[in-house]
Amino acid sequence: MKNNDLFFLETIFTRSADGLLLCDGQGRILKMNRAAERLNGIHASEVLGKDVRTLVKEGQINRSATQEVLETRRQVSLVQTTPRSGYSLLVTGTPVFDDAGQIAYVVVNERDISLIRDMKQQLARVRQESEKMREELTELSLRELADNDVVAQSPSMKQTVHLALKLARIGASNILLSGESGTGKGLLAKFIHKHSPRAQKPFIQINCAALPENLLEAELFGYEKGAFTGASETGKAGLFELAAGGTLFLDEIGEMSPGVQAKLLKYLDDQEIMPLGGTRSKRIDCTVLAATNQNLAELTRKKQFRLDLFHRLNTFTLSIPPLRERPEDILELTQICLKRFNKKYHRRAHIGYRSLQALKTYGFPGNVRELINLVKQAVAMCDRRQLDDYLIRLTDVPTCPATGTTAQKTADGLIPALEAVERDLLAQAAEQCRTTRQAAELLGISQPTVVRKFKKYDIRLKPQS
C-alpha cells in the first residue's frame, strides 16, 4: 500500500466523528481514535494493548461488542453505557477474517445516541403536555356548553359530552342523538359541529316534523325549474347543498316519511342526491347528524321507520339522559338561568334551599327546556327577590316521569308525595322484574338510577324461584 493511501486511511480514522476502535483476534485494543476517547472518557494510552474483557470487569464499560463478536463470530450491535463520559453509545462490532477463517481483527464503530434518548424524553414530556392541554380544552368545552344551557356536572352527562367531543374530533358522521324532548339534542349537535374539522363550514338544521312530506323532500334535496306547480322558475338548492362541506342536522328524524327516508338512505350510501325534477345526481360531502325523542327500534318493528336507515344512522349513538336523572345538573342549570334572566330583566332575584330541593325532586317532563322556562317565568313575574314560594307553586302538580300521570300534592307536602309515588312504582317494578336492567327498561330510566333508588328506598328484587 502506498504511503499516500496510508495517510488518507489514517486521516479518516483519526478525524471520524464516530468512535472507531481496532481490536485483534484475542480482543486486545490495537487502535482508538479521538472520537472514541471522547465518547468513552478514556485516553488511548490507558487502554491500548488491554483486553476488552478487562474493561468490562473494571466497570469502564458495561458491555463489549468485541467480546460478543469473538463469541458469536458475527457482526454485533448493542447499546453500551460509559460511566466515565455518561454517554449512551450504539456500538457495532464487525469481524475481519483471515485466509484460514479465523477472526484476525474486530472493527468497532461507536455512535452517541444520548441525543436520541433526550429526544425521547422530550417527546414524552410533549405528549404529557398535549394530554394536559386536551383535558383543559375538554373542560373549556364543558364550560362553553354551560353557556348554552347544556350542563355536564353529572357522570352520565359528562360521559355523553366526552363521547361527543371524541366523535367531533375524528370527524365522524351518521351520529344519532337520542333523548327526550327538551334535553338539548340541538345544542349538542351544534357542539359536535363546532369541535369538528368542519367547524368553519355551514351548520344547517331542519325539524323533520315541521313540514309535510312533499315540502320536506324539496327542502332537503332541492328542485329543478318546473319540478312542480308553484316551483320557482330558477329552481332551488336543497339543504344538503347548502350544508356542503359542513354539517346537516336532521331533528325529529322519526317523523320523516318513508319516501324521504328512502332518499336519505341513498345519500348516506353514496353521498349523492337527486333534486326533484332533476335528471342528474349531485355529489355532496357533508356530515349528517340526526336526533329523535322516539324509540326508533320500536318504530322499525312497527314498519314505521326503515330498518336499513336505522342501522345506517345508528353508526354512533349518543344518548342524552333526561333531567330527572341528573340532579347535579339541575342545581347548576338553575344557577346559570337565574344569572342570565336576572341580567336580562334587570333583577336581583335569588333562589333558596327549599326551591332547589323542590326542583331536584320534580319530574321535569319538559326537561331542560321546562327548567329554563320555570326560572324565566319566576324571575320575570315574581315581585319578590326570594323566588322559593313562586317556584314551589309552579312545580306543585308535577308529572310523574315513569307513568305520565299527575301526582297530587298531599297534606304532607310535595316532596313526600313525589317520593311515595316513586317508591310505589319502584316496588311494582321489583315485583315484575328479575334484574335491575329489566326494571330500568320497564320504568324508562337508566340502570344505575334504578340501583341508586332501590338502595334509597330499601327495595329488593323478588328472589328467583
C-alpha positions in Angstrom: 0.0 0.0 0.0 1.3 3.4 -0.9 2.2 6.0 1.7 -0.5 8.3 0.3 -3.1 5.6 0.8 -1.9 5.0 4.4 -2.0 8.8 5.1 -5.6 9.0 3.8 -6.7 6.0 5.8 -5.1 7.4 9.0 -6.7 10.8 8.4 -10.2 9.2 8.0 -9.6 7.0 11.1 -8.5 10.0 13.2 -10.9 12.6 12.1 -14.1 10.5 12.0 -17.0 11.9 14.1 -17.8 8.3 15.1 -15.7 6.5 17.6 -13.5 3.9 15.9 -11.5 1.1 17.6 -9.5 -1.7 16.1 -9.0 -4.9 18.2 -7.1 -8.1 17.4 -8.4 -11.6 17.3 -7.8 -12.0 21.0 -9.8 -8.9 22.0 -6.9 -6.6 22.7 -7.3 -3.0 21.7 -4.8 -2.0 19.0 -6.0 1.4 18.0 -8.5 4.1 19.1 -9.4 7.4 17.5 -10.1 10.7 19.2 -13.9 10.4 19.0 -13.7 7.1 20.8 -11.6 8.6 23.5 -14.1 11.4 24.0 -17.2 9.1 23.9 -15.7 6.7 26.4 -14.0 9.2 28.6 -10.7 7.3 28.2 -7.3 8.2 26.9 -6.0 5.8 24.3 -2.8 5.4 26.3 -4.8 3.9 29.2 -6.3 1.1 27.2 -4.1 0.2 24.2 -3.0 -3.4 24.5 -5.7 -4.1 27.1 -8.2 -6.9 26.7 -11.7 -5.6 26.3 -12.9 -8.1 28.9 -10.8 -6.3 31.4 -12.5 -3.0 30.7 -15.9 -4.7 31.4 -14.6 -6.2 34.7 -13.2 -2.8 35.8 -16.6 -1.2 35.0 -15.3 1.2 32.4 -18.0 -0.1 30.0 -21.0 -2.3 30.8 -20.8 -4.4 27.6 -18.2 -5.1 24.9 -19.2 -5.6 21.3 -15.7 -7.0 20.6 -16.2 -9.7 23.2 -19.6 -10.7 21.7 -18.2 -10.7 18.2 -15.4 -13.1 19.3 -18.0 -15.4 20.9 -20.6 -15.4 18.1 -18.3 -14.9 15.1 -20.7 -12.4 13.5 -21.5 -8.7 13.4 -23.0 -7.5 16.7 -24.8 -4.2 17.5 -25.6 -3.2 21.1 -26.2 -0.2 23.3 -23.3 0.5 25.7 -23.1 2.8 28.6 -19.9 4.5 29.6 -19.8 5.7 33.2 -16.9 8.0 32.7 -18.5 10.1 30.0 -22.1 9.5 30.7 -22.9 8.8 27.1 -25.1 6.1 25.7 -23.5 4.6 22.7 -24.8 2.5 19.8 -21.8 0.2 19.2 -21.3 -2.1 16.2 -18.5 -4.7 16.1 -17.6 -6.2 12.7 -15.3 -9.3 12.4 -12.5 -9.4 9.8 -11.5 -13.0 8.9 -8.1 -14.2 7.7 -7.5 -16.8 5.0 -7.9 -19.6 7.5 -11.3 -18.4 8.5 -10.2 -17.1 11.9 -11.0 -13.7 13.3 -7.9 -11.5 12.7 -9.4 -8.2 13.7 -12.6 -6.6 15.1 -13.5 -3.2 13.8 -15.7 -1.3 16.3 -17.9 1.7 15.4 -19.4 3.8 18.2 -22.1 6.5 17.9 -23.6 8.7 20.6 -27.3 8.1 21.0 -27.7 10.2 24.1 -29.4 12.8 21.8 -32.0 10.2 20.7 -32.6 9.4 24.4 -33.0 13.1 25.2 -35.4 13.5 22.3 -37.5 10.5 23.5 -37.7 12.1 27.0 -38.6 15.4 25.4 -41.3 13.7 23.2 -42.7 12.1 26.3 -42.9 15.5 28.0 -44.6 17.0 24.9 -47.1 14.1 24.9 -47.9 14.8 28.6 -48.3 18.5 27.9 -50.5 17.7 24.9 -52.7 15.4 27.0 -53.0 18.1 29.7 -54.0 20.6 27.0 -56.5 18.2 25.7 -58.0 17.8 29.1 -58.1 21.6 29.6 -59.8 22.0 26.2 -62.4 19.5 27.3 -63.0 21.5 30.4 -63.3 24.7 28.4 -65.8 22.9 26.1 -67.8 21.8 29.1 -67.9 25.4 30.3 -68.8 26.6 26.8 -71.7 24.2 26.8 -72.9 25.6 30.1 -73.2 29.0 28.5 -75.7 27.4 26.1 -77.8 25.7 28.7 -76.1 22.3 28.4 -74.6 21.4 31.8 -72.5 18.3 32.4 -71.9 18.0 36.1 -73.5 14.6 36.4 -71.4 11.5 35.5 -73.9 10.4 32.8 -73.9 13.7 31.0 -70.1 14.1 31.3 -69.7 10.7 29.6 -72.1 11.8 26.8 -70.2 15.1 26.3 -66.8 13.4 26.2 -68.0 10.9 23.6 -69.5 13.7 21.6 -66.1 15.6 21.7 -64.3 12.4 20.7 -66.6 11.8 17.7 -66.3 15.5 16.7 -62.5 15.5 16.7 -62.3 12.5 14.4 -64.9 14.0 12.0 -67.5 11.2 12.5 -70.7 11.3 10.6 -74.1 9.5 10.9 -74.3 10.3 14.6 -77.7 9.6 16.2 -78.7 11.8 19.2 -81.4 10.2 21.3 -83.2 11.7 24.2 -86.5 13.0 25.5 -87.8 16.3 24.2 -86.1 19.3 25.7 -82.9 17.5 26.7 -80.7 19.6 24.5 -80.1 17.5 21.4 -79.9 20.5 19.1 -77.3 22.2 21.3 -75.2 19.0 21.4 -75.4 18.8 17.6 -74.0 22.4 17.4 -71.3 21.4 19.9 -70.2 18.5 17.7 -70.1 20.6 14.6 -68.1 23.4 16.4 -65.4 21.0 17.5 -65.2 19.1 14.2 -62.8 19.7 11.3 -65.9 21.3 9.5 -66.4 24.0 12.2 -65.7 26.8 9.7 -68.3 25.4 7.2 -72.2 25.8 7.4 -74.3 24.2 10.1 -77.8 23.6 8.7 -80.7 22.4 10.8 -84.2 21.3 10.0 -87.0 19.8 12.0 -88.4 16.9 10.0 -91.8 17.1 11.9 -92.3 20.7 10.9 -93.0 20.2 7.2 -95.3 17.8 5.2 -93.6 15.1 3.1 -93.5 16.9 -0.3 -92.2 20.1 1.2 -89.6 18.3 3.4 -88.3 16.5 0.3 -88.0 19.7 -1.7 -86.3 21.5 1.3 -83.7 18.7 1.8 -82.9 17.8 -1.8 -83.9 21.0 -3.7 -85.7 21.0 -7.0 -85.2 21.9 -10.7 -87.1 24.5 -12.7 -90.7 23.5 -13.2 -90.4 20.4 -10.9 -94.0 21.0 -9.6 -96.8 23.6 -9.6 -95.6 26.7 -7.8 -92.0 25.8 -8.1 -89.5 28.7 -8.6 -88.7 29.3 -12.2 -85.0 29.1 -11.4 -85.2 26.0 -9.2 -83.9 25.9 -5.6 -80.8 24.4 -3.9 -81.7 22.0 -1.1 -80.4 21.9 2.4 -77.9 19.2 1.5 -76.3 21.5 -1.0 -76.3 24.4 1.5 -74.6 22.2 4.0 -71.9 21.1 1.6 -68.6 20.8 3.4 -70.3 21.3 6.7 -73.0 19.6 8.9 -76.7 18.9 8.2 -78.7 18.3 11.4 -82.0 16.4 11.0 -84.1 16.9 14.1 -87.0 14.6 14.9 -85.9 12.1 12.3 -88.6 9.6 13.5 -91.2 11.8 11.9 -89.7 11.5 8.4 -92.0 9.9 5.8 -91.0 6.6 4.1 -90.4 8.3 0.8 -88.0 10.8 2.2 -86.4 8.1 4.3 -85.5 6.2 1.1 -83.8 9.2 -0.5 -81.9 9.9 2.7 -80.7 6.3 2.8 -79.4 6.7 -0.8 -77.4 9.8 0.2 -75.9 8.0 3.2 -74.9 5.1 0.9 -73.3 7.0 -1.9 -73.2 10.7 -0.9 -75.4 11.7 -3.9 -78.7 13.5 -4.1 -81.3 13.8 -6.8 -83.2 17.1 -6.8 -86.9 17.0 -7.5 -87.4 17.1 -11.3 -83.7 16.5 -11.9 -82.1 14.1 -14.3 -78.5 14.2 -12.9 -77.5 13.3 -9.4 -75.2 15.7 -7.4 -72.4 14.6 -5.2 -72.5 16.3 -1.8 -70.0 16.0 1.1 -71.4 16.8 4.5 -71.7 15.4 8.0 -75.1 14.1 8.9 -76.4 14.3 12.4 -79.8 13.1 13.4 -81.9 13.4 16.5 -85.0 11.7 17.9 -87.1 11.6 21.0 -88.7 8.3 19.8 -87.7 4.7 20.1 -86.5 4.1 16.5 -86.0 0.4 17.1 -89.7 0.1 18.1 -90.7 2.2 15.1 -88.8 -0.3 12.8 -90.7 -3.2 14.4 -94.0 -1.4 13.6 -92.8 -0.8 10.0 -92.9 3.0 10.6 -89.2 3.5 10.1 -86.9 1.8 7.6 -84.6 -0.8 9.3 -81.8 -0.2 6.9 -81.9 3.5 7.5 -82.0 2.9 11.3 -78.8 0.8 11.0 -77.2 3.5 8.8 -77.9 6.3 11.2 -77.1 4.1 14.2 -73.4 4.0 13.5 -72.7 6.2 16.5 -75.4 6.8 19.1 -75.3 9.4 21.9 -78.0 9.2 24.5 -78.8 12.3 26.5 -80.2 11.4 29.8 -83.4 13.2 31.0 -83.0 15.9 33.5 -84.7 14.0 36.3 -81.8 11.5 36.2 -79.3 14.4 36.5 -79.9 16.0 39.9 -76.4 17.5 39.9 -77.2 19.3 36.6 -80.5 20.7 37.9 -78.7 22.8 40.5 -76.1 24.1 38.1 -78.6 24.9 35.4 -80.8 26.7 37.8 -78.0 29.0 38.9 -77.0 29.7 35.2 -80.6 30.5 34.2 -81.1 32.7 37.3 -77.9 34.7 36.5 -78.9 35.1 32.8 -82.5 36.2 33.5 -81.5 38.5 36.3 -79.3 40.3 33.9 -81.9 40.3 31.1 -84.8 41.6 33.3 -82.6 43.8 35.5 -83.4 41.8 38.6 -81.5 40.7 41.7 -83.7 37.7 42.5 -82.3 34.7 44.3 -83.3 31.1 45.0 -83.0 29.3 48.4 -82.6 25.8 49.6 -86.4 25.0 49.7 -87.0 25.6 46.0 -83.7 23.9 44.9 -84.8 20.8 46.8 -88.3 21.0 45.1 -86.6 21.3 41.7 -84.4 18.3 42.4 -87.4 16.1 43.1 -89.6 17.5 40.3 -90.1 15.1 37.3 -89.4 17.7 34.6 -91.4 16.1 31.7 -90.1 19.0 29.6 -86.5 18.5 30.7 -84.0 21.4 30.3 -86.4 23.5 28.3 -89.0 23.3 31.1 -86.5 24.3 33.7 -85.3 27.3 31.7 -88.9 28.4 31.3 -89.7 27.9 35.0 -86.8 30.1 36.1 -87.5 32.7 33.4 -91.1 33.0 34.5 -90.2 33.2 38.1 -87.6 36.0 37.6 -89.9 38.0 35.2 -93.2 37.6 37.1 -92.4 37.2 40.8 -92.5 40.6 42.7 -90.3 39.3 45.5 -86.5 38.8 45.3 -86.9 35.5 47.0 -88.3 33.1 44.4 -88.8 30.0 46.6 -92.6 30.2 47.1 -93.2 31.1 43.5 -91.1 28.2 42.1 -92.6 25.7 44.5 -96.1 26.8 43.4 -95.1 26.3 39.7 -93.9 22.7 40.5 -96.8 21.9 42.8 -98.6 19.5 40.4 -95.7 17.6 38.7 -96.0 14.9 36.2 -94.7 11.5 37.3 -91.9 10.7 34.8 -92.4 6.9 34.8 -96.1 6.8 34.1 -97.1 10.3 32.8 -99.8 10.5 35.5 -100.3 13.5 37.8 -99.2 13.3 41.4 -101.5 15.4 43.6 -100.0 17.2 46.5 -100.8 15.6 49.8 -101.2 17.2 53.2 -97.6 16.2 54.0 -96.2 18.3 51.1 -94.9 18.0 47.6 -91.6 16.1 48.3 -93.2 13.2 50.4 -95.9 12.9 47.7 -93.4 12.5 45.0 -91.3 10.0 47.0 -94.4 8.0 47.7 -95.3 7.7 44.0 -91.7 6.9 43.2 -91.4 4.2 45.9 -94.6 2.5 44.7 -93.5 2.4 41.1 -90.1 1.0 42.0 -91.7 -1.6 44.2 -94.0 -2.7 41.4 -91.0 -3.0 39.0 -89.1 -5.1 41.6 -92.1 -7.5 41.7 -92.3 -7.9 38.0 -88.6 -7.9 37.0 -85.7 -10.3 37.7 -82.9 -7.8 37.1 -82.3 -4.1 37.6 -81.8 -3.8 33.8 -85.3 -5.1 33.2 -86.6 -2.7 35.8 -84.8 0.2 34.1 -86.4 -0.7 30.8 -89.8 -1.0 32.3 -89.6 2.3 34.1 -87.9 4.1 31.2 -84.8 5.2 33.3 -81.2 4.1 33.4 -80.0 1.0 35.2 -77.7 3.0 37.6 -80.7 5.2 38.6 -82.7 2.0 39.4 -79.9 0.7 41.6 -79.5 4.0 43.4 -83.2 4.4 44.0 -83.6 0.7 45.1 -81.0 1.4 47.7 -82.6 4.7 48.8 -86.0 3.0 49.4 -84.5 -0.3 50.6 -86.3 -2.2 47.8 -85.1 -5.6 46.7 -85.8 -7.7 43.6 -88.1 -10.6 44.1 -85.9 -13.8 44.6 -85.9 -16.1 41.5 -87.7 -19.3 42.1 
